[in-house]
Every structure is written in structure tokens, then in C-alpha cells.
Amino acid sequence: ESLDGILRQIGELGTEFIHHYELDHYGGGYNFRLKRGGATLSMHSYGCAIDLSPARNPFKKKWDPSTMMPEKVVEIFEKEGWEFGGRWSTPDAMHFQAAT
């Protein structure tokens, strides 16, 4: 329900906005695997993480909201209690997760 509501809110931002930021490009959801370089399961393994716009938001690239994941989208996810990977010390700006 949470993700459905989030995606509906993103949809309300309009098709032009969605296409410009490539938010219609899906980078992954459920995927039973370990964290990159780690020994513990990724949040994707639990089905509580999603990656959006992977080409614009590459792993380890410092988040720049002017060209990467827009602040409006981050706010929508965070308002629902999701964590944004773009704020991490090793940034992952395509990644949002509903658990820690």
C-alpha cells in the first residue's frame, strides 16, 4: 500500500517530469541477493526496496538533486517513512527502502 501511494503521488507530478528524470526506468525490486560486497542480505531480498532511474543515479555517485533523483521524489518517499540511499556515506541515489 505504501509503495502504491508513493507511485501515485509521483504520477501526479506529470508525464513530462517522470520522463525527464527517467522515473519510469525501473532498476529492480525483489531480488534475493547479498548486499554489494557484503555478507548480509540486501533489502531487495525482503521485497522492501526499489531502484528507480538507475542510469541517472549510479551507485557510488554523490547525489545531486539538480540532475539526479529529484528532491520532490525523495520527499514523497521519506514522508512515507522510506529511507533514501542517496544520503548514505556510499551513495545509492536510485535506491529507496521501507525498512532498515
GUGUTOR-376580 format. One record per atom (N, C-alpha, C): residue number from 1; residue in one letter; chain; atom name; x, y, z. Coordinates in nm, 3 decimals. Atoms other than C-alpha are relative to their C-alpha. Example, Ala and Ser with C-alpha at 12.3 -4.5 7.8 and 13.67 -1.06 7.14 Angstrom:
BEGIN
NODE  resi  resn  chain  name        u        v        w
NODE     1     a      A     N    0.089   -0.119    0.000
NODE     1     a      A    CA    1.230   -0.450    0.780
NODE     1     a      A     C    0.090    0.120    0.000
NODE     2     s      A     N   -0.082   -0.119   -0.006
NODE     2     s      A    CA    1.367   -0.106    0.714
NODE     2     s      A     C   -0.077    0.109    0.073
***
This chain:
BEGIN
NODE  resi  resn  chain  name        u        v        w
NODE     1     e      A     N    0.082   -0.120    0.000
NODE     1     e      A    CA    0.000    0.000    0.000
NODE     1     e      A     C    0.086    0.126    0.000
NODE     2     s      A     N   -0.087   -0.116   -0.009
NODE     2     s      A    CA    0.280    0.240    0.086
NODE     2     s      A     C    0.061    0.033   -0.136
NODE     3     l      A     N   -0.062   -0.024    0.130
NODE     3     l      A    CA    0.460    0.196   -0.247
NODE     3     l      A     C   -0.104    0.043   -0.103
NODE     4     d      A     N    0.107   -0.039    0.092
NODE     4     d      A    CA    0.133    0.219   -0.437
NODE     4     d      A     C   -0.033    0.148    0.016
NODE     5     g      A     N    0.028   -0.141   -0.026
NODE     5     g      A    CA    0.058    0.553   -0.272
NODE     5     g      A     C    0.113    0.091   -0.047
NODE     6     i      A     N   -0.117   -0.077    0.043
NODE     6     i      A    CA    0.410    0.677   -0.341
NODE     6     i      A     C    0.000    0.015   -0.151
NODE     7     l      A     N   -0.003   -0.004    0.146
NODE     7     l      A    CA    0.392    0.585   -0.709
NODE     7     l      A     C   -0.115    0.084   -0.055
NODE     8     r      A     N    0.112   -0.086    0.042
NODE     8     r      A    CA    0.052    0.753   -0.740
NODE     8     r      A     C    0.037    0.148    0.016
NODE     9     q      A     N   -0.042   -0.139   -0.021
NODE     9     q      A    CA    0.197    1.074   -0.593
NODE     9     q      A     C    0.103    0.042   -0.104
NODE    10     i      A     N   -0.098   -0.031    0.104
NODE    10     i      A    CA    0.490    1.058   -0.833
NODE    10     i      A     C   -0.072    0.019   -0.134
NODE    11     g      A     N    0.079   -0.013    0.122
NODE    11     g      A    CA    0.240    1.008   -1.116
NODE    11     g      A     C   -0.066    0.136   -0.012
NODE    12     e      A     N    0.064   -0.132    0.000
NODE    12     e      A    CA    0.070    1.332   -1.014
NODE    12     e      A     C    0.097    0.112   -0.037
NODE    13     l      A     N   -0.100   -0.099    0.041
NODE    13     l      A    CA    0.397    1.516   -1.090
NODE    13     l      A     C    0.000    0.020   -0.151
NODE    14     g      A     N    0.018   -0.014    0.144
NODE    14     g      A    CA    0.319    1.457   -1.458
NODE    14     g      A     C    0.097   -0.082   -0.083
NODE    15     t      A     N   -0.077    0.083    0.092
NODE    15     t      A    CA    0.446    1.259   -1.752
NODE    15     t      A     C    0.131    0.066   -0.040
NODE    16     e      A     N   -0.122   -0.070    0.042
NODE    16     e      A    CA    0.697    1.523   -1.860
NODE    16     e      A     C    0.108   -0.008    0.108
NODE    17     f      A     N   -0.091    0.009   -0.114
NODE    17     f      A    CA    0.857    1.529   -1.512
NODE    17     f      A     C    0.055   -0.142    0.011
NODE    18     i      A     N   -0.039    0.141   -0.013
NODE    18     i      A    CA    0.863    1.147   -1.495
NODE    18     i      A     C    0.099   -0.038   -0.109
NODE    19     h      A     N   -0.090    0.035    0.111
NODE    19     h      A    CA    1.024    1.111   -1.839
NODE    19     h      A     C    0.133    0.075    0.011
NODE    20     h      A     N   -0.123   -0.079   -0.011
NODE    20     h      A    CA    1.275    1.392   -1.779
NODE    20     h      A     C    0.099   -0.064    0.099
NODE    21     y      A     N   -0.086    0.061   -0.103
NODE    21     y      A    CA    1.410    1.223   -1.464
NODE    21     y      A     C    0.010   -0.152   -0.013
NODE    22     e      A     N   -0.004    0.144    0.028
NODE    22     e      A    CA    1.366    0.872   -1.611
NODE    22     e      A     C   -0.057   -0.083    0.116
NODE    23     l      A     N    0.060    0.071   -0.113
NODE    23     l      A    CA    1.148    0.771   -1.318
NODE    23     l      A     C   -0.082   -0.120   -0.045
NODE    24     d      A     N    0.068    0.116    0.055
NODE    24     d      A    CA    0.976    0.524   -1.548
NODE    24     d      A     C    0.100   -0.111   -0.035
NODE    25     h      A     N   -0.102    0.102    0.020
NODE    25     h      A    CA    1.305    0.332   -1.570
NODE    25     h      A     C    0.022   -0.071    0.134
NODE    26     y      A     N   -0.001    0.083   -0.119
NODE    26     y      A    CA    1.296    0.052   -1.316
NODE    26     y      A     C    0.134   -0.072    0.010
NODE    27     g      A     N   -0.129    0.065   -0.018
NODE    27     g      A    CA    1.625   -0.074   -1.175
NODE    27     g      A     C   -0.006   -0.127    0.083
NODE    28     g      A     N    0.013    0.123   -0.077
NODE    28     g      A    CA    1.492   -0.355   -0.957
NODE    28     g      A     C   -0.084    0.016    0.125
NODE    29     g      A     N    0.081    0.009   -0.120
NODE    29     g      A    CA    1.272   -0.457   -0.671
NODE    29     g      A     C    0.045   -0.125    0.075
NODE    30     y      A     N   -0.036    0.125   -0.068
NODE    30     y      A    CA    1.264   -0.807   -0.522
NODE    30     y      A     C    0.111   -0.070   -0.076
NODE    31     n      A     N   -0.113    0.074    0.056
NODE    31     n      A    CA    1.594   -0.984   -0.581
NODE    31     n      A     C    0.074   -0.063    0.118
NODE    32     f      A     N   -0.064    0.068   -0.112
NODE    32     f      A    CA    1.722   -1.245   -0.337
NODE    32     f      A     C    0.151   -0.003   -0.023
NODE    33     r      A     N   -0.144   -0.011    0.017
NODE    33     r      A    CA    2.089   -1.149   -0.304
NODE    33     r      A     C    0.064    0.064    0.121
NODE    34     l      A     N   -0.076   -0.067   -0.105
NODE    34     l      A    CA    2.362   -1.028   -0.071
NODE    34     l      A     C    0.018    0.146   -0.036
NODE    35     k      A     N   -0.037   -0.139    0.026
NODE    35     k      A    CA    2.444   -0.660   -0.033
NODE    35     k      A     C    0.128    0.000   -0.083
NODE    36     r      A     N   -0.124   -0.009    0.080
NODE    36     r      A    CA    2.714   -0.548   -0.277
NODE    36     r      A     C    0.121   -0.004    0.093
NODE    37     g      A     N   -0.123    0.013   -0.077
NODE    37     g      A    CA    3.044   -0.661   -0.130
NODE    37     g      A     C   -0.022   -0.041    0.145
NODE    38     g      A     N    0.031    0.032   -0.139
NODE    38     g      A    CA    2.872   -0.779    0.188
NODE    38     g      A     C   -0.032   -0.146    0.022
NODE    39     a      A     N    0.032    0.138   -0.037
NODE    39     a      A    CA    2.782   -1.095    0.373
NODE    39     a      A     C   -0.143   -0.011    0.053
NODE    40     t      A     N    0.139    0.002   -0.046
NODE    40     t      A    CA    2.426   -0.998    0.471
NODE    40     t      A     C   -0.094    0.026   -0.117
NODE    41     l      A     N    0.097   -0.015    0.108
NODE    41     l      A    CA    2.111   -0.997    0.264
NODE    41     l      A     C   -0.034    0.146   -0.027
NODE    42     s      A     N    0.046   -0.131    0.045
NODE    42     s      A    CA    2.014   -0.690    0.066
NODE    42     s      A     C   -0.147    0.019    0.039
NODE    43     m      A     N    0.142   -0.028   -0.025
NODE    43     m      A    CA    1.683   -0.519    0.147
NODE    43     m      A     C   -0.086   -0.045   -0.117
NODE    44     h      A     N    0.073    0.052    0.116
NODE    44     h      A    CA    1.585   -0.626   -0.205
NODE    44     h      A     C   -0.042   -0.145    0.024
NODE    45     s      A     N    0.032    0.139   -0.030
NODE    45     s      A    CA    1.588   -0.984   -0.070
NODE    45     s      A     C   -0.130   -0.014    0.078
NODE    46     y      A     N    0.122    0.002   -0.080
NODE    46     y      A    CA    1.297   -0.896    0.158
NODE    46     y      A     C   -0.117    0.066   -0.073
NODE    47     g      A     N    0.106   -0.064    0.077
NODE    47     g      A    CA    1.098   -0.718   -0.113
NODE    47     g      A     C   -0.039    0.136    0.053
NODE    48     c      A     N    0.034   -0.131   -0.060
NODE    48     c      A    CA    1.114   -0.386    0.073
NODE    48     c      A     C    0.088    0.112   -0.055
NODE    49     a      A     N   -0.085   -0.102    0.063
NODE    49     a      A    CA    1.343   -0.193   -0.165
NODE    49     a      A     C   -0.031    0.008   -0.149
NODE    50     i      A     N    0.021   -0.023    0.142
NODE    50     i      A    CA    1.311   -0.043   -0.510
NODE    50     i      A     C    0.107    0.095   -0.052
NODE    51     d      A     N   -0.096   -0.087    0.066
NODE    51     d      A    CA    1.559    0.115   -0.751
NODE    51     d      A     C   -0.069    0.065   -0.119
NODE    52     l      A     N    0.060   -0.076    0.108
NODE    52     l      A    CA    1.438    0.389   -0.986
NODE    52     l      A     C    0.105    0.084   -0.071
NODE    53     s      A     N   -0.087   -0.085    0.080
NODE    53     s      A    CA    1.616    0.571   -1.268
NODE    53     s      A     C    0.149   -0.032    0.020
NODE    54     p      A     N   -0.138    0.038   -0.030
NODE    54     p      A    CA    1.942    0.375   -1.241
NODE    54     p      A     C    0.106    0.071   -0.085
NODE    55     a      A     N   -0.100   -0.065    0.085
NODE    55     a      A    CA    2.120    0.541   -1.536
NODE    55     a      A     C    0.033    0.141    0.049
NODE    56     r      A     N   -0.022   -0.137   -0.049
NODE    56     r      A    CA    2.076    0.891   -1.387
NODE    56     r      A     C    0.054    0.003    0.143
NODE    57     n      A     N   -0.035    0.006   -0.143
NODE    57     n      A    CA    2.155    0.775   -1.032
NODE    57     n      A     C    0.093   -0.117    0.029
NODE    58     p      A     N   -0.089    0.115   -0.016
NODE    58     p      A    CA    2.457    0.543   -1.046
NODE    58     p      A     C    0.049   -0.019    0.144
NODE    59     f      A     N   -0.053    0.038   -0.131
NODE    59     f      A    CA    2.579    0.361   -0.738
NODE    59     f      A     C    0.134    0.069    0.022
NODE    60     k      A     N   -0.123   -0.066   -0.047
NODE    60     k      A    CA    2.856    0.550   -0.551
NODE    60     k      A     C    0.017    0.143   -0.052
NODE    61     k      A     N   -0.010   -0.138    0.046
NODE    61     k      A    CA    2.792    0.881   -0.730
NODE    61     k      A     C   -0.072    0.090    0.100
NODE    62     k      A     N    0.059   -0.092   -0.096
NODE    62     k      A    CA    2.730    1.169   -0.489
NODE    62     k      A     C   -0.130    0.057   -0.056
NODE    63     w      A     N    0.132   -0.046    0.041
NODE    63     w      A    CA    2.364    1.269   -0.505
NODE    63     w      A     C   -0.002    0.150   -0.027
NODE    64     d      A     N    0.019   -0.140    0.039
NODE    64     d      A    CA    2.295    1.595   -0.689
NODE    64     d      A     C   -0.145    0.014   -0.044
NODE    65     p      A     N    0.143   -0.006    0.033
NODE    65     p      A    CA    1.920    1.672   -0.682
NODE    65     p      A     C   -0.033    0.085   -0.122
NODE    66     s      A     N    0.028   -0.080    0.120
NODE    66     s      A    CA    1.954    1.915   -0.973
NODE    66     s      A     C    0.008   -0.083   -0.128
NODE    67     t      A     N   -0.013    0.084    0.120
NODE    67     t      A    CA    2.048    1.637   -1.217
NODE    67     t      A     C   -0.036   -0.146    0.023
NODE    68     m      A     N    0.026    0.141   -0.031
NODE    68     m      A    CA    1.977    1.311   -1.037
NODE    68     m      A     C   -0.142   -0.014    0.058
NODE    69     m      A     N    0.132    0.022   -0.060
NODE    69     m      A    CA    1.686    1.190   -0.819
NODE    69     m      A     C   -0.052    0.133    0.055
NODE    70     p      A     N    0.050   -0.130   -0.045
NODE    70     p      A    CA    1.468    1.500   -0.767
NODE    70     p      A     C   -0.044    0.000    0.146
NODE    71     e      A     N    0.037   -0.017   -0.141
NODE    71     e      A    CA    1.412    1.628   -0.415
NODE    71     e      A     C   -0.148   -0.029    0.023
NODE    72     k      A     N    0.144    0.025   -0.015
NODE    72     k      A    CA    1.033    1.612   -0.471
NODE    72     k      A     C   -0.028   -0.148    0.019
NODE    73     v      A     N    0.020    0.144   -0.008
NODE    73     v      A    CA    1.053    1.236   -0.520
NODE    73     v      A     C    0.053   -0.053    0.133
NODE    74     v      A     N   -0.058    0.040   -0.128
NODE    74     v      A    CA    1.281    1.190   -0.219
NODE    74     v      A     C   -0.096    0.036    0.114
NODE    75     e      A     N    0.096   -0.044   -0.104
NODE    75     e      A    CA    1.033    1.389   -0.005
NODE    75     e      A     C   -0.122   -0.090    0.005
NODE    76     i      A     N    0.118    0.088    0.004
NODE    76     i      A    CA    0.742    1.170   -0.119
NODE    76     i      A     C    0.032   -0.132    0.070
NODE    77     f      A     N   -0.039    0.126   -0.063
NODE    77     f      A    CA    0.927    0.851   -0.020
NODE    77     f      A     C    0.023    0.020    0.150
NODE    78     e      A     N   -0.032   -0.019   -0.142
NODE    78     e      A    CA    1.057    0.993    0.310
NODE    78     e      A     C   -0.123    0.032    0.082
NODE    79     k      A     N    0.125   -0.030   -0.072
NODE    79     k      A    CA    0.713    1.123    0.406
NODE    79     k      A     C   -0.074   -0.130    0.036
NODE    80     e      A     N    0.061    0.131   -0.026
NODE    80     e      A    CA    0.600    0.759    0.387
NODE    80     e      A     C    0.087   -0.087    0.090
NODE    81     g      A     N   -0.087    0.075   -0.090
NODE    81     g      A    CA    0.889    0.651    0.611
NODE    81     g      A     C    0.109   -0.082   -0.069
NODE    82     w      A     N   -0.103    0.074    0.073
NODE    82     w      A    CA    1.116    0.513    0.339
NODE    82     w      A     C    0.135    0.070    0.015
NODE    83     e      A     N   -0.136   -0.053   -0.008
NODE    83     e      A    CA    1.493    0.558    0.355
NODE    83     e      A     C    0.056    0.016   -0.142
NODE    84     f      A     N   -0.058   -0.032    0.130
NODE    84     f      A    CA    1.676    0.716    0.059
NODE    84     f      A     C    0.150   -0.028    0.000
NODE    85     g      A     N   -0.142    0.037    0.008
NODE    85     g      A    CA    2.011    0.567   -0.041
NODE    85     g      A     C    0.093    0.112   -0.043
NODE    86     g      A     N   -0.083   -0.110    0.042
NODE    86     g      A    CA    2.135    0.896   -0.184
NODE    86     g      A     C    0.063    0.076    0.115
NODE    87     r      A     N   -0.053   -0.069   -0.119
NODE    87     r      A    CA    2.200    1.022    0.171
NODE    87     r      A     C    0.108   -0.083    0.072
NODE    88     w      A     N   -0.097    0.088   -0.066
NODE    88     w      A    CA    2.430    0.731    0.263
NODE    88     w      A     C    0.143    0.043   -0.028
NODE    89     s      A     N   -0.142   -0.032    0.019
NODE    89     s      A    CA    2.809    0.761    0.301
NODE    89     s      A     C    0.052   -0.059   -0.132
NODE    90     t      A     N   -0.022    0.053    0.134
NODE    90     t      A    CA    2.833    0.533   -0.004
NODE    90     t      A     C   -0.132    0.017   -0.072
NODE    91     p      A     N    0.131   -0.035    0.053
NODE    91     p      A    CA    2.554    0.692   -0.206
NODE    91     p      A     C   -0.054   -0.101   -0.101
NODE    92     d      A     N    0.074    0.087    0.092
NODE    92     d      A    CA    2.295    0.488   -0.393
NODE    92     d      A     C   -0.133    0.071   -0.029
NODE    93     a      A     N    0.114   -0.089    0.019
NODE    93     a      A    CA    2.055    0.754   -0.523
NODE    93     a      A     C   -0.116   -0.060   -0.077
NODE    94     m      A     N    0.113    0.068    0.065
NODE    94     m      A    CA    1.843    0.510   -0.723
NODE    94     m      A     C   -0.084   -0.078    0.101
NODE    95     h      A     N    0.053    0.096   -0.097
NODE    95     h      A    CA    1.758    0.316   -0.404
NODE    95     h      A     C   -0.086    0.064    0.109
NODE    96     f      A     N    0.089   -0.034   -0.111
NODE    96     f      A    CA    1.467    0.352   -0.163
NODE    96     f      A     C   -0.036   -0.129    0.070
NODE    97     q      A     N    0.039    0.121   -0.073
NODE    97     q      A    CA    1.386    0.105    0.114
NODE    97     q      A     C   -0.096    0.034    0.113
NODE    98     a      A     N    0.105   -0.020   -0.100
NODE    98     a      A    CA    1.094    0.067    0.351
NODE    98     a      A     C    0.037   -0.057    0.137
NODE    99     a      A     N   -0.047    0.057   -0.127
NODE    99     a      A    CA    1.299   -0.097    0.628
NODE    99     a      A     C    0.150    0.025    0.011
NODE   100     t      A     N   -0.144   -0.014   -0.018
NODE   100     t      A    CA    1.647   -0.076    0.778
NODE   100     t      A     C    0.059   -0.127    0.057
***
